[in-house]
Amino acid sequence: MEPREFLAIAMFVLFIALIMTGFPVGWVLGGLAVLFTALAIVFEQDLGIYTGVDWAYTSLTVERIWDLMNNWVLVALPMFIMMGLLLDRSGIAAELMKNIARLFGRVRGGLAVTVALIGILLAATTGIIGASVVLLALLGLPAMLDQGYKPELATGTVCAVGTLGILIPPSIMLVLMADRLAMSVGDLFMGALLPGMLLGGLYIAYILVYAAIRPAAAPAPSDAPAPDWRMVADVAQVVLPALGLIMLVLGSIFFGVATPTEAAGVGAAGALALAAWKRKLSRPVLREVLTETTRTTGYVFAIFLGATAYSLVLRGLGGDELIHHALLDLPVGPHGTVIVILFFTFLLGFFLDWIEITLIVLPLVAPAVQALGFDLVWFTVLFAVCLQTSFLTPPVGFALFYLKGVAPEGIRAPTIYRGAVPFISLQFLGLVVLFFWPVIVTWLPSMAYR
């Protein structure tokens, strides 16, 4: 192994170590790029060891940042974030909770199923994990606990369903992945749609089976009224506006009517109109939404800038070639290589946020997977499903922390952790299904080009 490759390995290991300090990720990435450029110069000038990296090389970061800021695909990010926040403030979720809970009132586990269905709808509108988990926790968790639900089932349902927004389109994670791999955002959205629904279906099936086996863990209220057509009409009245907006955004992308950027603008405008129609659009709400949109977008782009510099220096030190050849030389075959990548991605999810893994790790491993002959859309969706578990695994499981921050008194962290374990197992089951049946991912994108 060449000395420059040792520098590349040290750069990656130090990145993981510094993330643990809680220092801002963008500064860590940019600082490591500067530090290892200086070390590379010392190696080359003082020790006579070729590294290929100097200040002239690292200054290419400026040109890459310019290209990044000119990227029209990334314009969709703040629009989708704004769309999700506006729908969060529109009060639709609260109305859904009230009406769907009545519809499933006599079903054991019906309240948890209600939370799951609302979570799936929120996933297709917000794409923001924090907003989904907090909203579901505030609306559904007290109701489930008051009805006598086992705390582990209630907290696990909220955490798991709240993370679906990172996978079900329009997902900001999929937009970032498409940009990093120079893929079509529409293809990735279509590829992730059925897997996202599959996971949602697995969650609901688990809740119903668990409630049937252990009725005391998810009791049905004895005084619940029988469902009738009036209840169905009430649910439809609440669901259809949000569902129409989702179909407008995703349908315009899937049928090639609009680019993801244009569809994001339509979605933001539609969410604005929907909030106004619900009489939830006021100056304080608009100020709050715009502030949070700016803050979230700034956070993502700060990491983008740091990751651009970091990736450039890592590539200059031969880090991408090292990982590429290491993966291709693994004695486990092509499918075994994909399993190894997904396993290490899962482990990294214990310590790193999905943004760092998407911006740093995914561009390093995707070329090797493509060289092995696999469909890149299929692999990227598998990678995204694997990353979804990072929200449920401590110590960096953000969904767990979001829930703990708003959970009723008496709900402790160990309870939330135990509640997440069955849903992490369901994530693995979904991952196995997608691994052995790639058609679930590839069918919808293939149909779009017929």
N, C-alpha and C positions, 0 to 999 in steps of 0.2 A: 504494500500500500504506500502511495506517495505521501510525502509530508503535507502537501496541500490538502490531501483528502483527510488527514488527521485534523487539520484545521476545520474542515467542513463538519466532521463529526463533533468536534468540540463546540462548534457554533450551534449545532442543533441541541446538544445536551445542555449547554448553558442557557439556551432559550427556555427549555422546559423548567430548569431550576429557577430561573429568575421570575417566571410566571407565578411561582409559589409565593413570592414576596409581596404580591398584591400591587406592585408598581404598574402604572398604566401600560397596557400592552403595546400601543403604538410607539411609546418611548423606548420600551425594551427592544422592539424589533429594529427601530432606527438606530438606537445606541449600539446594538451588536453589529450592525452593518459598518458603522464608523470604527468600532473597536477592532474588528477583524480585518478591515482594510489596513489599519495601522500595523497590526501584527503581520499581515501578509507582506507589507513593505519591509518590515524588519527582517523577516525570513529571507526575502529576496536580496536586499541590499547588504545586510550585515552577515548573513550566513551563506549567501550564494545559492539559496534553494529557490527554484522557480515556483511561483504561485499564480502568476497571470493576473493578479489583482493589484491595482494601485489607485491613486486618487483620480486619475483621468478615467479609469474604468468605472469607478463608483459614481462619478459625476453623470454617467448615463441615466442615473435615477431621475434627474431633472426632466430629461426627455420622456422617460416612461411615465412620470407623473402627469406631464402635459397630455400624453395620450390617454391616460386614465380619466382626466377631467373632461376630455373631449368625447368620452364614450357615451353614446346615446342610450345604450342598453341600461346603464346605471342610473339614468334619469328616472327610470321606473321605480327605483328604491324609495325615494321620499314620497312619491305618489301612492304606492301601495301602503306605506306606513301611515300616511295621512288617511287613506281610505279605511284602514283598520281601526284607527283611533276614533274616527268620526262615527263608525258603526258601533263601536264600544260605548260611545256617549249618547247614542240615539235611543237607548232604552229598549231595544228590540229583544235583547237577551232576557231581561226581566219579564217581559210579556210572554216570551216563549216558555220560560220556567213555569209560570203560573198556569198556562193553558195545556202544555204537554204533560205536566204533572197530573192534571185532572184526567187526561186521556188514558194514562197508564196507572191510574190510582189503584186499581184492584189487582195489579200484577206485582208479585213478589220481586223486589228489586226494581220496581218501576221508577222510583225516584232517581236511582243511579242510572238507569237507562235514559231517563230524561236529561240528566246532566251530560251523558255521553252524546246524545243527539244534538244538544245545544252546542257542545264542544266541537262536534264535526262541522256544524254550521259556522261557528266562530272561526274555525281553522280555515275555512274557505273565504273568510272575509278579512280577518285581522292579520294572520301570519305572524303575530307578535306574541311570543310565549308568555311574557310577564303579564300582559293585559288579559289573555285568556285564562290563565291559572288564577289570577286574583279575582277576576269577575266570577268564574265558576265557584271559587271558594266562598265568596261573599253571598252568592245566590243559593248555591246548592248544599254546601257543607253544613250550615246550621240546620237546614230543613231535614237532611238525612239523619243527623245526630238526634234531633228532636223526635224523629219517628222511630228511633231505636236501632239504627244501623250500626253495625260493628265499625268502630273508628278506622280500623285498617282498610276496610273496603271503601269507606267514604273518602278517605284521604287519597288512597291509591287511584280511585276513579278520577278524582279532580286532577291529580298530577299527570296521569297518563294521557287523558283526553286533552288536557291543556297543551300538551306538546305536539299534537297533530298539526298545528298551524305551521310548524317548521317544514312539514312534508307536503301537505295538501296544497296545491296551487290556488291562488297566486302566493308563492312562498318567497320571501326575500333571500332565503338560503339558496334556493334553486336559481334565482337570478344571479347571485354571486358565483355559483358553480358554473353556470353557463358562460359567464364572462371569463372566468379563469381558464376554462378549457376551450374557449372559442367555439362553443356549441350554440345551437338554436335554443333560445329560451322556450319557444313553443313546443319543441320536441321534448324537452325536459319536463315541462308542465304536463304534457299528455302522458309521458311515461310514468310520472309520479301519481297521477290521479287515481288509478285503480289500486295501486299498493296502499295509498292513504286510506281509501275506503275499505280495503281488506283489513287493515289494522283496526279501524273503527269497528268493523263487524266482529273481529276477534274479541275486542273489549266488551261489546254488548253481549256476545255469546257467553263469555266467561261470567259476566254479572248474572245472567239468567240461570246458568247452570249452578253457580255457587249459591244463589238464592234458593234454588230448588233443593239442593243437597242440605243446606243449612238455613232453614226458614227464619230462625231467630236472628240471623246476621243481617237480614234485609227484609223485615216484615212489611206487609201491606196493611194500610189503615183499614180498620173494620167498618168505618163509616163512609168510605169513599163511594161517591155516586157512580152508577153505571154509565159507561161512555155512550154518547148519542151523537146524532149528526150535528147538533148545535156545537158540541165540543170540537168536532172535526172542522167545522166552519170557522170557529174562533182561532184554531191553530193555523189553518190555511191563510186567514187574514193577516196573521203576524208573519208567517214564513214567506209568503209569496213575494213581498217587496224585496227582502234580502236575497231570496233565491233568484229573483229576476235580475238583480244587480250582479250576482255571481255569474249567471248565465251570460249576461251582456259582456262582462269582462273576459271570461274564459272562452265563451263562444266566438267572440271577435278574434281572439288569438288562434283558436283551433281551426277556424274556417278561413284563416288568412285574410280577414277583412281589415284587421289592424295589427300593427306591431305591438309587442309587449309594452313598449313605452307609451304608445298612443292609448292602448287599452287601460294602462294605469291611470292616465289622465282622465279617461272616461269614468273609471271607477271612483276616483277621488271626487269628481264633479257629481256623480250619482250619489255617493255617500253624503255629500254636502246637501244635496236636494232632499235626501231621505231624512236627514237630521232636521232640516227645516220643516218638512212635512209632519214630523213627529213633534214639532214645536220644542225641540231640544237645542236648537242652534241659537245661542246667545253670544254676546261679546266675550264674557269670561270663558265659555266653553271653547270658542274659536281660538282665543289667546292660548288656552291650555293645550289644545290640539297642535297648534302651530309651534309652540315652544317645545313640546315633546317630540314632534316630528323633526325639528331642527336638531335637538339634542341627540336623538337616536341616529339620524343621518350623519351628524358630525362624528359620533363615536365610531360608526362603521368606516367612514372615510379616513379617520385618523389611523385606524388599523391598516386600511388599504395602503396609505402612504408609507407607513413603517414596513409593511410586508413587501412592498415594491422594492425598497432598498435592501431589505434582508434577503429576498429571493435572488436579487441580482448578484450580490456578493457570494451567496451560497452556490449559485450556479457557476460563478467565476472560479471558485475553489474546486469545482468538479463534483459538488454534492449531488446534483441531479444525475450525472453519469454514474456515480458510485451506487446510488440507490437503484437506478435502472438496471445496471449489470447484476447487482446483488439479487434483485427480484427474478431476473431472467435465469440466473444460475441456480436458483433454489431447486433441490432434488425432490420436488413434490408434485411436479406436473403443473399444467396451466391452471386447473381448477384449484389445486392446492395452494398455488400462489395467491389467488384471489382470497381464499380463506385466511391465509396468513395476513394479508393486508387488512382484511376486515377485523381480524382478531386484535391486531395492534392498534387499529383505529378505535376499537372499543376500549382498549386499555388507556389510550391517550385521552379518551373522553372523561376518564376519572379526574384528569388534572388540567385539561385545556378546554377552553370554550370552543364552540363549533366554528366560530369565525376564524380563529387561528388555524384550526385543522383544515378548514376549507381553503384558506389563502396560502398556507405553507405546505401541508402534507399532500393534499389532493393533486396539485399540479406536478408533484414529484413522482407519484405512483401511477397516475392515469396513463402516461405514455407507455409504460411497461405493460400494463393491462391491454392496451390497444395493440401493442406489438405481439401479444400472445393470441390475437385474433378475436377478442371478445368485443361485443357491442358496447360502445362507450356510454350510451344512454342507460343501458341495463346496469352497468357497473356503477355509474354515478348515482342512480336511484338506490342501489344496494348500499353505497357509501352514505347516502343521506339517511336511510333507515337506521344504519348503524350509529350515525351521529345523533339521531333522535334519542338514543338511550343515554347520551351524555347529560341530558337534562334530568335524568332520573337516578343517576349514580353519584353518591357522595365521593369526595368532598366538594366537587364543583357542580353538583346537580342543582341548577338554578331553579327548576320547577319546585324542588323540595324547599328551597329557601323562600321562594315567593309565597308558597302555601303557609309555611311556618310564620311568616310575617303577618298574615291576616287570619290565621286559624283561631277559633274560639279558645278561651282559656281551658287548660286541661289537655289539649292536644300537644304531646311532646314530640321531639324530633325522632326518637326511636319508633314511635307509632307510625309516623309518616314514612320512615325508611322501610319498615315491615310491610306497609301497605303498597309500596312501589314494587316490591320483589316479584309478585305474580305477574304484574304488567310488563316488567323487564323480560320475564320468561316468554310472554306473548310476543314481545318484540322479536326475540330470537326465533320463535316459531314462524312469524311472518317473514323474517329474513331467510329462513330455510326454504319456505315455500317459494319465495321469489328467486332464490338461488337455483332450485331444481326446475322451476317453471318460468323461464325468462319471458315467455310469451305474455305473461300478465303485464310486464313492463313494455314490451316492444309492440304489442298488438295495436294499441291506439295510435302511436306515431306512424306505424306502417299503413294503417287505414287512411291516414290523412293525405297520403301521396298517391292513392289509387285514382 
